[in-house]
Amino acid sequence: MIMKRTIIFFCAALLLAGLEGCSGDGKKNRVKSVSDSDSQVASDVTNVVYTKYGIPLPVDLFKYLVNEDITYNNDLLIPLENMDRYTKETKQAMVLGAYSADIAYCSLYKRQQEVMGYFNCAFKLADKLDISEGFNFRYVERMESNVNSADSLSNIAGESYWKACNYLNDNEKNNILPFVIYGGWVESQYLTVASNDLKSTREQIMNQREGLLSLINYLYEVMIESSAFYYNYDIKHIIMDLNNIKKVYDKVADNNIDAQSYNDICNKIKTMRTELIDPNKN
């Protein structure tokens, strides 16, 4: 039950709108459909998730970028033309998570056309992964009907992501879900550290330490409960990379990160992201 609750949190991590929280006893709640104008309710629920787990949501990193007037940078996003080159299932799942983060990033900057482009790529990857909920034709049609409304696109994208996560969790596809979650985590960290070099960004990255620990613990739980050993090989590699970042965090005292430690974390994140989006790197 703890593992399922952890899964629900990490699905919330990239969510902009259209979600319901987890119940206090750890039982899984279904996500209700929300209207495209329900952004305030969604925002309130996001704050509940933040308070419940005490971990900054990756989407808050994007809000920080917007609030600091950091310029939107399309060059940082995953090239759309690479989509058809991802053939390995775990790689497709990781990139699906990364695309979800790109959708969130574009949504907060109100880049509607880019949102549509990355949602369509997410839809194609979800189809390859046999995910019938969330990223499907119904959501593509809703996206196209609301292309002129950035807020509506955010809500639809968030709802679709939740539907996909719920589907993976409910249909014994937990072996795929960790890779979706990991891809979203890496992409959100990367977009933050690669978009600016402000001193205040160091504080934002330091706030990710607890989230990193939760992600590592979650992946360990997946390995323990999984019977698909061929997935566990890839998960072990991911945990090793995450632990390398954790080692840097462990050297930081009182959250007072120095330039060298921050650069070490940034370089490790950038390396992980390079490997994640490389179609030739399994």
RONU-287947 format. One record per residue: x, z, y of N, C-alpha, C in turn. Coordinates in steps of 0.05 Angstrom, whole numbers, plus 5000, padded with zeros to 4 digits. Last residue first. Layout:
REM RONU-287947
XZYXZYXZY/...
This chain:
REM RONU-287947
541645085055539645235039540345535039/542344615102543344875095541245025081/540244155121542244135099543244395090/537144295164535844185140537644175116/537844855202539444635191538144535165/535345305218534045055226535644815215/538545725197535745705191534545435196/543545655218543245605190540245575183/542345785271543545525265543145455236/540746315265538846115273539845835268/545546555250543246565232541246345239/548446465298549346345273547046335252/545446755335545646465338546646335313/546247275314543547165316543646855318/551747315322550647335295547847215294/552047295377553447085361552347085333/549247755392548347485400549547275383/552548155371549748125362548747845368/557148055401557248045372554448005361/555448155453556247885446556347855416/554548705448552248525454552948245446/559748885440557748925419555348735423/562048725490563048625464560948645442/559149015529559048725529559948605502/555649585499557749455515557649155512/549749965502551249745489553249625508/547350525493548950415515550850205504/544450805456543350545465544950425489/547751215438545851265459544751015472/552750775415551851055419549951065442/553650295366552750345394551750625396/554550195314556850275330556150355358/549750005294550650275286553050375302/549649475312547849675325548849965319/553149265275553949265303552249475318/550349335229552949465231553849475260/545948995237545549285237548149435241/548348505228547448575256547048875258/549148555174551448505192550748565221/543948595156545648835155548248795172/542448065160541148265177542848525178/545547825121545847745149544747955167/543548095075546448115082546848045112/538247925076538848205080541748245088/539047375063537947455089538647745095/541047425011542647295031541747375059/536547644986539047794987540947685009/532947224990532447475005534947635007/535246864954535146794982534647044999/534347154907537047064914537247004944/528847214904530447444911533347374918/527046734885526546794914528447024922/528546774833529746564849529246594878/525447184814528247244820529547024836/519647424820520747154824523647184833/517447904822518247814795519547534796/518148424870517848144863518848084835/519048934885516448874874516148594864/524248924906523549114885520949034870/523848534946525548484923524848674900/520348794981519548544969521248494944/523549224997521149274982520149024968/527448945026528249095002525749154985/524248765068525348575050526348705024/523049255093520949095082521948895062/528149405111526749575091524449415078/528948995149530749025126529449185104/524849105185524948845172526648865147/526249615203523749575189523649315173/531049485229531049665206528549635190/528949155271530849045251530949225226/526049535299524649305286526449175265/530149845318528249965299526749745285/532749465353534149595331532249705310/530649255398529949115373531149255349/532649485443530049575434529149455408/537149175452537449435440534849545429/534648745477535748705450536248975437/533448985526531348875510532248835481/538449115545536649325539534349225521/540448595553541748775533539849005525/537448415594536848305568538248475546/539748635639537248755629536548655602/543848275649544548545639542048675627/542847605628542247825646542948085633/543347095608545547285604545247515623/538646685572539746805596541946995588/537146435525535946335549537046465575/539146675480540246415487539246315515/536347135472539147165479540346895488/531046925462531547125483534547125491/531346575421530346475446530946665469/533246935380534846715390533946625417/528847265370531347385380533047165393/525246875352524547025376527047165388/527846685306527346505328526746655354/527947135273530447015282529946845307/522447235265524147435277526747305289/520646765240519546845266521347045280/523546805192523946575210522946635238/521347275169524247265177524647035197/516147105159516647325177519447315188/517046705122515646645146516246855167/519447005082521046795095519746705121/515347345064517747455077519447245092/511546955041511047095067513547215079/513046804990513446625012513346765039/511747224958514447124956515146934979/506347304964508147484978511047394977/501947054946504146884955506047054971/496947254929499447314914501647124920/493147184967493246994944495847014929/493547525009491247554992491447384966/498147355037498047635026495847665005/496746845052499146885036499047155022/492346955084492046795060494346835041/494547255125492547375108492247225082/497746855148498947095137497047235118/493646495165495746405146497046645133/490946815202489546705179491546625157/494946895240493847115225492447025199/495446375260497746505247496746745230/490446295282491246125259493546255245/490446665324488446695302489346535278/494546445356494746715344492846755321/492345945369494945965355495246235341/487846105398487545955374490045975356/490246375442488446515424488146375397/493245955464494546205455492846345435/489245595478491245525459492645765447/486645895518485245835493487245755471/490745905557489746155545488346105519/491145365571493445505558492545765545/487144835565486945125570489145275556/487344325549487644375577487544665585/486244325495488944265503489444325532/481844415464482444615484485244565496/481444035425479144075443479744255466/486144105398485843855413483543885433/485144605373487344565392486844325410/480944465340480444655362482644635383/483644115306481444015322480844205345/487144475282488244255297486144145316/483544805256485044915279486344695295/481744455218479744575236481244685260/486244305189485044115206483144235226/490644895192489144685178487744505199/493345435190494445185200493044955184/488845785166490445815190491345555202/489445635096488145775118490045775142/492245405056489845275064488345405087/498445255040497045465055494545335067/502244935013499644985002498245225014/506744775039506845035025504245115012/504944315063506944295041507144545025/501644545101500444375080502444345057/505344795133503444965118502144805096/507844345155509344515137507444695120/503544145186504643985164506244155144/502744575221500544485204501644325180/507544575249506844815232504644735212/506844095276509044125256508444355238/502544235308502244015289504444025268/504844625339502744705321502344485300/508544335368509544525348507344615329/504944025399507043905383508044085361/501844405426500644225408502644095389/505844645458504344805439503144625418/507244205490509144305471507844485449/502544175520503343955503505344035482/502544675548500444605529501344375509/505845155567506644885562504844765540/505745685586503445505591504245215588/509246055570510045895592508045675599/506446245526506846425549507746275574/506845785493504245885503504546055527/512245755479511045545496508345635508/512546235448514246185472513045985491/508946115407508546345424510046315451/511445665384508745645395508145875415/516145905367516245705388513545655401/514046235327515246355350515446155373/512345835292510346015303511446155328/517245605278515345455294513245625307/519046045246520445975271518645805290/515446015204515546255220516846195247/516945505185514245555194514045795212/522145605170521745435194518845465204/521145915125522646035148522145875173/518445545093517145785101518545915125/522445165085519945085098518445335109/526045475056526845375082524345295098/523145555009523745785026524645705054/522645014991520345174997521045405016/526444475017526344715000524144895009/525944095058524744035032524544285014/525843855120525944105106524444075080/525143385145527643405131527843675116/520643365177520443235151522943275134/522643635224520543755207520543635179/526043435262527243545238525143625217/523343305308523943085289525243185263/523243745339520843685323521443475302/528344215343527643935346525243865328/526644855367527344695343526544405348/528745005435526844995413527844815390/532144945477532745165458530945155433/530244555510532644485493533244705473/526444785542525544625519527844565500/526045345574528245155566527345025540/523745665633523145545607525245335599/527646135668526645865666526045785637/525546775683527546615669526346345662/522647155709522746885720525046725708/521647615683524247605697524647325710/516847495658516847685680519447685696/518747145618516947045639517047235663/521847495588523047255599521347155622/517947875572520147955589521447715602/514947555539513747655563515847745583/518647505498517947265514516547345540/518748025480521147905490520547665507/513648075460514348215485516948125497/513947815413512647665435513147815461/516248215380517847995390516647835413/514148865399513548615386515348395397/517649475391516949255409516348995393/514849995354516849775353515949555372/511150385341513350455359515550245359/506550315311509050295297511550365315/502450435348502250535321505050535307/503750155395503750445395503850555366/503249625377505749715388505950015387/497849615363499949565342502649665352/495649695413495149895392497349865370/497249235439498349485448497949705428/494048875412496948855409498249115418/489049035430489749075402492749065398/489448855483489049135478489849205449/489748305475492048435487491848735482/484648195454487048155438489448305449/481648305499481248465475483748445458/483447895532483948165540483648355516/482047415506484847485509485247775516/477547125490477747405482480547505486/476246595494476446745519476947045514/475446385445477846305459478246455485/473346915400472846695418475346625434/475947035335475347115362474846875379/474947275269475247045287474547135315/478447835243476047705252476747465269/482147965186482247895214479747745222/481248535145481148245149481148185179/485849055133483448955146483548655148/488449455082488649205096485949125107/489850145091488349935078488449685095/492350555117494150345106492550135092/489250905142490050985115491650765102/488150675192489950905191490850965163/488249955188486850215188488850435184/491349505234491049615207489649875209/487849065283489949245273489449325245/486548385292485548645288487848815276/487347835340488047995317486548255316/487747455383485947415360486647575336/494547315406491747375409490247355383/499847265393499147285421496247385425/504347495343501547435351501147465381/508847615318508847375334506147315346/507448115294509848095312509847845329/503548115258502748165285505048105305/506548065212504947835220504047865249/508648575211510448355218508948095224/504148875197505448915223507148665230/502848685146500948645168502348675195/507348875118506848585120504948535144/506449425120508749305134508449015138/501949455088501649525116504049415132/504149305040502149125051501849195081/507649735031508749475035506749285048/504050155025505850155047506949875053/501650004976500050005000501750005025/
